[in-house]
Every structure is written in structure tokens, then in C-alpha cells.
Amino acid sequence: MTGQRSSEIAASIESQIADGRIPPGSRLPTVRELAGQLAVSPATVAGAYRMLAARGLTTGRGRAGTTVASRRSWTARQAPAPPPGVLDLASGGPDPALLPDLRPALAAVATDLAADRGRSRPYGADAGLPQLRGLLARRIAAEGGPPTQTGEVEVVGGVLDGMERVLSGWLRPGDVVAVEDPAYSGVLDLLDVLGLVPVGVPVDPEGPLPDGLDQALRGGTGPAAAAVVITVRAQNPTGACLTPARARDLATVLARYPRTLLVEDDHLGPVSGVPLASVAARARPQSWAHLHGVAKLLGPDLRLAGLAADPVTAARVRARQQAGPGWTSWLLQRLAVHLLTDRGHPEVVATAAAAYAGRREALADALEQRGIRVTPGHGLTLWVPVPQEAAVAQAALASGVAVRPGEGYRLRSGPGIRLSTATLDTSLAGPAADILAEAISGRRTPGTP
């Protein structure tokens, strides 16, 4: 550890944490010890330690001193593509064949630009294209989301981008956030980067359990959660979807904790094939945000989402956006408007929803027929509890099926594997289920589905 200023000392320690010389769980020298070693004042070292804590790199444990925080492995979102010839039940994302053709919309955008002589959006214009803001506000309200006006909906660069802006606007490193357990790995990664501490809430097919949420918010097993993130439908990885009854029960719990920040994740939207049951629409806490994604419907490159929120949260999101990128590309926003208002759009939604439902059901039924318990749900993924997830994943891959071990999605819940059915050929559901059954039971018959 080196340096004479707080920033230099913090950078030195962070470098050693990053390259593994100071592993997670290591106790750093006391402030006075390190001050003596570096011949600086204790206040200088204390400042360095505060910088590290603010970045979520260390935790303070009173008399136990300052300890290097454990960091998540982000392999769940960065896993390599399966080798050729392997049935891919590991990769997430929508089926490209079910996404709309972008070419007519691109041509329409070119026509839109003709009035501006093909020039780009100028600096100083609204961050959100008014047509898209209004369209997203109407979609959220029509589906049963929180009532919103056009001006109350911000356009952000996807659900996780909006979630980052909301959480950063309200929370500080070390704050606790209640999430589903198992949860989407991207949400857990985001909390880790922000230095926030996740606490798991058990999930069943109807969503987070109210008693589990109450325990997290009152601090039953540790510090009370300052915020909660709830996936309202097609939760990744379990497929859980909130029912109206569960949404009411969760709203009742939140009413006891009115200062809790509520963030709703509706990444799949109507493509999930089930109605929206919004907790925010029922609870309306002081601070809330509802994120309506379109990337799963229109395509990964159209990484956009509508963010409806209470006035203070919306203002904080706008401020963070203006201080950073300023706005989400108006070209993408114009493209989204044309795609979402195209007369063939309802058919695109219905076709995708039916295809995804059929593929998920085909594999779920095949697994159930072989005695494998599957968590009921909707969307693009299945969660299968298994005794040893890494061993099952390895055995399945050796026999021709790639799955995702559940480690990157779990906090305290039991082991499992995540199966993505978005691109599944339903004729392969039976053979895939055979291989998975053998892998789970410990028997292995090499082959490909």
C-alpha cells in the first residue's frame, strides 16, 4: 500500500483488490497502523477508507476493522456461447425470428428526418421524444400500471439503465435492497457495482412472498432494506408472474413501510402473455418507479424503456441523465415509435407471446413427465431445482445440452439450473428432457438431442 494523499492510498488498495493481492474477506490495517506505515495522518487514511467503502469495495465491522467486501462473479451474464452442435438452453434473449423487420421503420425514420434535412437532433431538445413518451405512458396505463401522464414518463436506455438511475438517485453504498431469490443475475450484478447489499425474498409462481418481503423491510435478519426490486411478470430465472391477489398483498406490506423505494421491472411486457399486476398501482408509496422495457419485443439494439415514477424520482432520473449522456438517441426513439404504432404490431406481440408460451410449456411438460419438478411460470426461462447445479450442467453439456448453473442467480435459495426456451425447437423438448433427467439423476448417456 502506497500513497501520501487519500485518493492515492485508496487507488493503491483498489489496485491490489482488483488483481487479487488482497482477496475478499481480508482485513485491512487499522487507520493508525497504516498511517504509521505510510507516515501520513490518520485523517488521510480514514479518508481513503471512506472512498473504498463508498465504492462498495470494503465494509466496516466496528472493532473488527475494515474488511475487503466479497464481490460477485459476473459469469452468469458473460458466459461463452455453447460449442457447435449443442442444444442451447443457456443463452438468454428473444428469438431473432420473432422480432419485427426493422427495414420499413428505418425507411420511415429517414422520411421523418427529411424535414430536418437529414440532420441529427440538436443539443438542448427534450431527452425524451414526445411521441414516444406519450405512447409509453398510454401503454403502461392501459395494461394496469401506475396511472401516468406523458410528462411523467422518462425514456431510458433499457430496464437496467433505468434501474441504475433510480437506485443511484436514492441509495448509497452499503444500503440494503430486497430482491427475489433467485433473482436475475443482471440485477445482482448492478447492485454489486453500486455497492448495494441484496437481501433475498423467497419466490413462488405468483411472485415474492409477502412474509419474506416484510422480514426484509423490517430487518428481520439484518439491516432493514431501503428499497425493493420486484419483477412483475416473467421473472428471470423462475418465470414467476404477479397475480392481482399477490400484488395486493405486497402492497399491504409496503404500506407499513411508506419510505421504502419500490422499483418494478417489466422487462418482457405483453410478450409474457399474462396481464400486468402492478404493486405500484396499488400501493403508490412515496418513492416508486415502474420500468416498461421494449428491447425483448423490438430487438436488443433497441435498448429502450419507459420509466414512470413519482415526481421526485423522475426529477432525479432526469438530473442524472442530463449530467451524463443527456438523452437516449432520438434515432432509436423514432424507430421505436414506428415499430410500436405499426398496424402489424399487435400480431407481432401475439405471435411472439404464443410461441414463447408454447416452447416453455413443451419443455416443462417433458420434464414433468420424467419426474423433474419445474417451477411454474411464464416467459423465456425455466428454473429447475437440482442437488448439484455445476455437476448437472457439466453432465448435460457432455451429452449435448447447454444449461446455465444457478449460482449467478441465487442468494440463499437452493441450487438449481436455469433453462432458456426462447429459441427451443419444440420437437427437441423430449430428447432434451431425457438428457436433463439423466444429468440430474447422475446417469449419463452421451448423445445429442
C-alpha positions in Angstrom: 0.0 0.0 0.0 1.4 3.3 -1.1 0.5 7.0 -1.4 0.5 10.3 0.5 -3.0 11.5 -0.3 -6.3 9.8 0.5 -7.0 9.3 -3.2 -3.6 7.8 -3.8 -3.9 5.4 -0.9 -7.4 4.3 -2.0 -6.2 3.8 -5.6 -3.3 1.6 -4.3 -5.6 -0.6 -2.2 -8.2 -0.8 -5.0 -5.5 -2.0 -7.4 -4.4 -4.7 -5.1 -8.0 -5.8 -4.6 -8.6 -5.9 -8.3 -5.6 -8.1 -9.1 -6.2 -10.4 -6.2 -3.3 -9.5 -3.9 -5.9 -8.5 -1.3 -8.6 -11.2 -1.6 -12.2 -10.8 -0.3 -12.5 -11.1 3.4 -9.1 -9.7 4.1 -8.8 -7.3 7.0 -7.1 -4.1 6.2 -4.7 -2.5 8.7 -6.2 -0.2 11.2 -6.2 3.5 10.4 -3.4 4.2 12.9 -1.4 1.2 11.7 -1.5 2.2 8.0 -0.9 5.9 8.9 2.3 4.9 10.7 3.5 2.7 7.8 2.9 5.5 5.3 4.0 8.4 7.5 0.7 10.2 6.9 -2.0 11.5 9.3 -4.8 9.1 10.5 -7.3 11.5 8.9 -5.7 10.9 5.5 -6.0 7.1 5.8 -9.6 7.4 7.2 -10.4 9.4 4.1 -9.0 6.7 1.8 -11.1 4.1 3.7 -14.2 6.1 3.2 -13.5 6.3 -0.5 -13.2 2.5 -0.7 -16.4 2.0 1.3 -18.3 4.4 -0.9 -17.3 2.2 -3.9 -18.5 -0.9 -2.2 -15.0 -2.3 -2.0 -14.8 -2.6 1.8 -17.1 -2.9 4.7 -16.7 -1.6 8.2 -17.3 -4.0 11.1 -16.8 -1.8 14.1 -14.0 -3.2 16.3 -13.4 -5.9 13.7 -12.0 -3.2 11.5 -12.2 -2.6 7.7 -12.7 -5.8 5.6 -12.5 -6.3 1.8 -16.0 -7.0 0.6 -16.9 -10.1 -1.3 -17.7 -9.4 -5.0 -20.0 -11.4 -7.2 -18.7 -13.4 -10.1 -20.4 -11.9 -13.2 -20.1 -15.1 -15.2 -23.9 -15.5 -15.4 -24.2 -12.7 -17.9 -20.8 -13.2 -19.6 -20.8 -17.0 -20.2 -19.4 -18.1 -23.6 -21.6 -19.4 -26.3 -22.1 -23.2 -26.3 -19.9 -25.1 -28.8 -21.4 -26.1 -32.2 -23.8 -28.9 -32.2 -25.0 -28.3 -28.7 -28.7 -27.5 -28.0 -28.5 -24.0 -26.4 -30.8 -23.8 -23.4 -28.3 -21.5 -21.6 -28.3 -18.2 -23.6 -31.0 -15.7 -22.8 -32.7 -13.1 -25.0 -35.5 -13.2 -27.5 -35.7 -15.3 -30.7 -34.5 -13.2 -33.6 -37.1 -14.8 -35.8 -39.9 -13.3 -33.7 -38.6 -9.8 -33.8 -40.1 -7.3 -36.2 -38.4 -6.4 -39.5 -36.6 -3.1 -38.9 -36.3 -2.0 -42.5 -39.7 -0.4 -43.0 -39.3 1.5 -39.8 -35.8 2.6 -40.7 -37.2 3.9 -44.0 -39.9 5.8 -42.1 -37.3 7.3 -39.8 -35.4 8.5 -42.9 -38.6 10.2 -44.1 -39.0 11.8 -40.7 -35.5 13.3 -41.0 -36.2 14.8 -44.4 -37.9 17.7 -42.7 -34.7 18.4 -40.8 -32.6 17.9 -44.0 -31.3 14.7 -42.5 -29.6 16.4 -39.6 -29.2 15.0 -36.1 -31.3 16.0 -33.1 -29.9 19.3 -31.8 -28.4 19.8 -28.3 -31.0 21.3 -25.9 -34.0 19.4 -27.2 -36.1 17.2 -24.8 -34.3 14.0 -23.7 -37.5 12.0 -24.4 -39.1 12.1 -27.8 -42.6 13.5 -27.0 -44.4 10.9 -29.3 -42.6 8.0 -27.5 -43.2 9.4 -24.0 -46.9 9.7 -24.7 -47.0 6.2 -26.3 -45.2 4.6 -23.4 -47.4 6.4 -20.9 -50.5 5.1 -22.6 -49.2 1.5 -22.8 -48.3 1.4 -19.1 -51.7 2.8 -18.1 -53.6 0.6 -20.5 -52.0 -2.5 -19.1 -52.9 -1.7 -15.5 -49.7 0.0 -14.5 -49.4 3.2 -12.3 -51.5 6.0 -13.8 -49.2 8.4 -15.6 -49.2 11.4 -17.8 -47.0 11.9 -20.8 -44.6 14.2 -18.9 -44.2 11.7 -16.1 -42.6 9.1 -18.3 -38.8 9.2 -19.0 -37.1 7.4 -21.8 -34.0 5.5 -20.6 -31.6 3.1 -22.2 -33.3 -0.1 -21.1 -34.6 -1.5 -17.9 -31.3 -1.9 -16.1 -30.2 1.5 -17.2 -33.3 3.0 -15.7 -33.0 0.9 -12.5 -29.4 2.1 -12.1 -30.5 5.7 -12.3 -33.3 5.2 -9.8 -31.2 3.3 -7.3 -28.3 5.7 -7.6 -30.7 8.6 -7.1 -32.0 7.4 -3.8 -29.4 5.0 -2.2 -25.8 5.0 -1.1 -23.2 2.2 -0.9 -24.0 -0.2 1.9 -27.8 0.3 1.7 -29.8 -2.9 1.6 -32.1 -3.8 -1.4 -34.7 -6.6 -1.2 -34.8 -8.7 -4.4 -36.3 -12.0 -5.4 -34.3 -15.1 -4.6 -33.4 -16.4 -7.1 -33.1 -13.1 -8.9 -32.0 -12.0 -12.3 -28.2 -12.1 -12.4 -28.1 -8.7 -14.1 -29.9 -7.1 -11.2 -27.5 -8.7 -8.7 -24.5 -7.5 -10.8 -25.9 -4.0 -10.8 -26.3 -3.9 -7.0 -22.8 -5.2 -6.7 -21.4 -2.4 -8.9 -23.3 0.2 -6.9 -22.1 -1.2 -3.6 -25.6 -2.1 -2.5 -26.3 -5.2 -0.5 -29.0 -7.6 -1.7 -31.3 -9.5 0.7 -33.3 -12.3 -0.8 -37.1 -12.6 -0.7 -38.4 -16.2 -1.5 -40.4 -16.5 -4.6 -43.3 -18.8 -5.7 -45.1 -18.8 -9.0 -47.1 -15.7 -8.0 -44.0 -13.7 -7.1 -42.2 -12.6 -3.9 -43.7 -14.0 -0.7 -45.3 -11.2 1.4 -43.9 -12.6 4.7 -40.4 -12.6 3.1 -40.7 -9.1 2.0 -41.9 -7.9 5.4 -39.0 -9.6 7.0 -36.6 -7.9 4.6 -38.1 -4.5 5.2 -38.2 -4.7 9.0 -34.7 -6.1 9.1 -35.6 -9.5 10.5 -32.2 -11.0 9.7 -30.0 -7.8 9.4 -30.3 -4.2 8.4 -33.7 -3.2 7.0 -34.0 -2.9 3.2 -34.3 0.7 1.9 -35.6 -0.4 -1.4 -37.2 -3.4 -3.1 -37.0 -4.5 -6.7 -39.9 -6.6 -8.0 -40.3 -8.3 -11.4 -43.9 -8.0 -12.1 -44.1 -10.8 -14.8 -42.0 -13.4 -16.5 -39.3 -13.2 -13.8 -35.9 -14.3 -14.8 -35.0 -17.1 -13.9 -38.1 -18.6 -12.4 -40.9 -17.3 -14.7 -42.9 -16.1 -11.8 -45.7 -13.6 -12.6 -47.5 -11.4 -10.0 -51.2 -12.2 -9.7 -53.6 -9.4 -8.6 -54.0 -11.0 -5.2 -50.3 -11.2 -4.7 -49.8 -7.6 -5.8 -52.4 -6.5 -3.3 -50.7 -8.5 -0.5 -47.3 -7.0 -1.4 -48.9 -3.5 -1.5 -50.3 -4.1 2.0 -46.8 -4.9 3.3 -45.3 -1.8 1.6 -48.0 0.3 3.2 -46.3 -0.5 6.6 -43.0 0.9 5.2 -44.0 4.1 3.3 -40.4 5.3 2.9 -39.3 2.2 1.1 -38.3 2.8 -2.6 -40.2 0.4 -4.9 -38.8 -0.4 -8.3 -40.9 -2.5 -10.7 -39.2 -4.4 -13.5 -41.5 -5.2 -16.5 -38.8 -6.2 -19.0 -40.9 -8.6 -21.1 -44.1 -6.7 -21.0 -47.1 -8.1 -23.0 -44.9 -10.7 -24.7 -45.1 -12.6 -21.4 -48.7 -13.4 -22.3 -50.1 -12.6 -18.9 -51.8 -9.4 -17.7 -49.8 -6.9 -15.6 -50.4 -6.8 -11.9 -48.6 -3.7 -10.6 -47.8 -3.3 -6.9 -47.0 0.4 -7.5 -50.5 0.9 -8.9 -52.0 -0.5 -5.7 -49.5 0.8 -3.1 -48.3 4.1 -4.6 -45.6 4.6 -2.0 -43.7 7.9 -1.6 -40.9 6.8 -3.9 -41.5 4.4 -6.8 -40.6 3.6 -10.4 -42.1 1.3 -13.0 -39.9 0.2 -15.9 -41.5 -0.9 -19.1 -39.0 -2.5 -21.5 -39.3 -2.8 -25.3 -35.9 -4.5 -26.2 -37.3 -8.0 -25.8 -40.1 -7.2 -28.2 -38.4 -4.9 -30.7 -34.8 -6.2 -30.6 -31.7 -6.0 -28.3 -30.3 -3.0 -30.2 -33.4 -1.0 -29.4 -32.4 -0.9 -25.8 -35.1 1.4 -24.6 -37.5 1.5 -21.7 -40.2 3.8 -20.4 -39.7 4.9 -16.8 -42.8 6.0 -14.9 -42.2 7.4 -11.4 -43.2 9.7 -8.7 -42.3 13.4 -9.4 -39.2 13.4 -7.1 -37.8 10.1 -8.5 -38.5 11.3 -12.1 -36.6 14.5 -11.4 -33.6 12.7 -10.0 -33.5 10.4 -13.0 -33.7 13.4 -15.4 -30.9 15.1 -13.5 -28.6 12.0 -13.7 -29.4 11.6 -17.3 -28.7 15.2 -18.1 -25.4 15.1 -16.2 -24.3 12.0 -18.2 -25.3 11.1 -21.8 -28.0 13.8 -21.8 -30.6 11.7 -23.7 -31.2 8.4 -25.3 -30.7 8.5 -29.1 -33.7 10.1 -30.8 -33.0 7.9 -33.8 -33.7 4.8 -31.6 -36.7 6.6 -30.1 -38.2 7.4 -33.6 -37.6 3.8 -34.7 -39.4 2.5 -31.6 -42.4 4.8 -32.3 -42.8 3.5 -35.8 -42.5 -0.1 -34.7 -44.9 0.2 -31.7 -47.5 2.0 -33.8 -47.3 -0.2 -36.9 -50.6 -1.8 -37.7 -48.9 -5.2 -37.6 -47.6 -4.6 -34.1 -50.4 -6.4 -32.3 -49.9 -9.5 -34.4 -46.1 -9.4 -33.7 -46.9 -9.4 -29.9 -49.5 -12.1 -30.1 -47.2 -14.4 -32.3 -44.2 -14.0 -30.0 -46.3 -14.5 -26.8 -47.8 -17.7 -28.2 -44.5 -19.0 -29.4 -42.7 -18.4 -26.2 -45.5 -19.9 -24.1 -45.6 -23.0 -26.3 -41.9 -23.5 -26.1 -41.7 -23.1 -22.4 -44.7 -25.4 -21.9 -43.3 -28.1 -24.2 -40.1 -28.4 -22.2 -41.8 -28.1 -18.8 -44.3 -30.8 -19.7 -41.5 -33.1 -21.0 -39.5 -32.6 -17.7 -42.6 -33.2 -15.6 -43.3 -36.4 -17.4 -39.8 -37.6 -16.4 -40.4 -36.7 -12.8 -38.5 -33.5 -12.7 -40.1 -30.7 -10.7 -40.3 -27.4 -12.6 -41.3 -24.1 -11.2 -44.5 -23.0 -13.0 -44.4 -19.6 -14.7 -44.3 -17.7 -18.0 -41.7 -16.1 -20.2 -38.4 -17.2 -21.6 -36.9 -19.2 -18.8 -37.4 -22.2 -16.5 -35.9 -22.8 -13.1 -35.3 -26.4 -12.1 -34.1 -27.2 -8.5 -31.2 -29.7 -8.6 -28.9 -31.2 -6.0 -25.6 -30.1 -7.5 -26.0 -27.4 -10.2 -22.4 -27.4 -11.5 -22.3 -31.2 -11.9 -25.7 -31.3 -13.6 -24.6 -28.5 -16.0 -21.4 -30.3 -16.9 -23.1 -33.6 -17.4 -25.8 -32.1 -19.6 -23.2 -30.3 -21.7 -21.3 -33.5 -22.2 -24.4 -35.1 -23.6 -25.3 -32.2 -25.9 -27.4 -29.7 -23.9 -26.1 -26.4 -22.5 -27.8 -25.0 -19.4 -27.0 -22.2 -17.0 -25.9 -23.1 -13.4 -28.0 -21.2 -10.9 -25.1 -19.9 -8.8 -25.2 -16.5 -10.5 -28.9 -16.1 -9.7 -29.1 -17.2 -6.1 -28.5 -15.6 -2.7 -29.7 -18.1 -0.1 -32.1 -20.2 -2.1 -31.2 -23.8 -3.0 -29.2 -24.8 -6.1 -30.9 -25.0 -9.5 -30.3 -24.7 -13.2 -31.8 -22.0 -15.5 -33.1 -23.1 -18.9 -33.8 -20.7 -21.6 -36.6 -21.8 -24.0 -36.8 -18.7 -26.2 -35.4 -20.4 -29.3 -36.3 -24.0 -28.5 -37.5 -26.2 -31.3 -40.3 -28.0 -29.6 -39.6 -31.2 -31.4 -36.4 -31.4 -29.3 -38.1 -30.9 -25.9 -38.4 -34.7 -25.3 -34.8 -35.6 -26.2 -33.6 -32.6 -24.2 -35.6 -33.6 -21.2 -34.1 -37.1 -21.4 -30.6 -35.7 -21.2 -31.5 -33.4 -18.4 -33.2 -36.2 -16.5 -30.0 -38.3 -16.8 -27.8 -35.5 -15.8 -29.9 -34.7 -12.7 -30.1 -38.4 -11.7 -26.4 -38.8 -12.1 -26.6 -41.2 -15.1 -25.1 -40.0 -18.3 -25.7 -41.3 -21.8 -23.6 -39.3 -24.3 -25.5 -38.1 -27.3 -27.2 -35.1 -28.8 -30.9 -34.2 -28.9 
